[in-house]
Amino acid sequence: MKIKFKTPAKINLGLHIHGKREDGFHELETIFQMV
């Protein structure tokens, strides 16, 4: 018996952290490529 699943995947080509927000999280800019 064979079972196949398609699983989405991506590669992060770039990540830029702009700074920290007042709520403690960071502002992000990123570029992804689906594979």
Backbone torsions as a table, in degrees:
resi	resn	phi	psi	omega
1	MET	NA	129.1	177.7
2	LYS	-111.6	139.7	175.1
3	ILE	-126.6	128.1	179.2
4	LYS	-119.8	139.5	176.0
5	PHE	-129.7	137.8	170.5
6	LYS	-92.7	124.6	179.8
7	THR	-118.5	126.9	178.9
8	PRO	-68.2	143.9	178.3
9	ALA	-142.5	154.7	177.9
10	LYS	-146.9	154.5	176.1
11	ILE	-113.0	132.4	176.9
12	ASN	-84.9	109.1	-177.8
13	LEU	-84.9	-23.9	-179.9
14	GLY	-161.3	145.1	178.1
15	LEU	-143.2	123.6	178.1
16	HIS	-124.1	125.5	178.1
17	ILE	-98.1	116.1	-174.6
18	HIS	-83.2	-28.6	-178.4
19	GLY	155.1	176.5	-176.9
20	LYS	-97.6	135.7	178.9
21	ARG	-85.1	171.0	179.3
22	GLU	-63.3	-28.2	-178.6
23	ASP	-84.2	2.8	176.7
24	GLY	96.1	-14.0	177.3
25	PHE	-83.8	163.4	-179.9
26	HIS	-103.1	146.8	171.6
27	GLU	-80.8	126.6	-177.0
28	LEU	-121.9	148.7	169.5
29	GLU	-129.1	126.8	-175.7
30	THR	-141.5	156.7	176.3
31	ILE	-125.7	125.8	179.6
32	PHE	-115.9	152.2	171.8
33	GLN	-127.4	122.6	176.7
34	MET	-70.8	142.4	176.9
35	VAL	-126.4	NA	NA
